[in-house]
Amino acid sequence: MKTDGKSGVSGAVTWGLLAAWAANDLEEIATMAGWLRAARPRLKDRLPWVPDRVWERADLSQREVNTAIGLMGVLVAAAAADGARTGGRSAFFRTTLAGFGLHGVVHLAQSAAYGGYTPGVATSPTVVVPYSLWALRRLRAAGIAVGGARATAAGLAFLPVAVAGVHVTARALARPRTPGA
């Protein structure tokens, strides 16, 4: 396994984040928009207290899904590159890695709560969670501090902020343009 020389962490650990993210998000690109349309009535029945405006915002076009996933890809690629540059020591990389692993657990919890398939759940137990645990073990073996309450809190805080940010931006970018506007 080729390492960066200063930390003993291979590029598979840092660039693996981008590869694992791509596998998970290809599943989401293929399923999210259609699944949301089909699942909306069931979700509204199960969650009657959620305001209608939330359901309207959750109605995503395929273009918006693609744009949001592409924007998240830029963020994940930047984190992976920073991890590679620093031999895995980058706080940005480690926080993104923690958030990515937690997001895999969230996919599993969502499917359990829904009682069926939700976008991203097929690759969560097969790619996201195993990669994240492996990468964290590789970082620890290289003497790089990971985990703990601070990293978990940062990952938990970073994940919804990043997801909300890319969806708000995607909605603006994917909005149909009118001539002369």
C-alpha positions, 0 to 999 in steps of 0.5 A: 500500500503506497503511503504519503511518507509522513503519516503512513496513511495511503491515498486509499484512505483519503481518496477513498472518501470520494470513491465511497461517496460516489458509489453512494450518491450514484444510488441516490441520483438513480432513485431520489427524485422518483422515490420522493414522489412515490413515498410522499403520500405515505410520509404525509400519512405517517408524519401529519404534523409536518407542514405542507410547505415542508412537503412542497420543498421536499418535491425535488426534480431530477435536475435539482437532485443532480445539482445538489449531488454535484455540489456535495461532490465538490465539497467531498472532493475538496475534503479528500484532496485536503486529506491527501495533502495532509496525509489524513491530518486535515480537520476538514477531511476528518470531519467530513469522514466522520459526517460521511460515516454518520450519514450512512447510519442516518440512511439505515435509520431512515429506512428502518423508520420508513419500513422500507427502501430509502435512497442511499440505504443499499450502499450504506451498509455495503460501502459507506459504513465499512469504508468509514470504519476502515478509514478511521482504523487506518488513521488511528493506526497512523497515530492520527487522532480521530473520534471522540465527542468533539469530532462526532459533534462536528460531524453531526453539525457539519452534515445537516449544514452541508446538506441544507446548503447544497439543496438551497443552492441547487434549488436556485441553480436548477430553477428554470430560467425565463427568457429576459429574466 
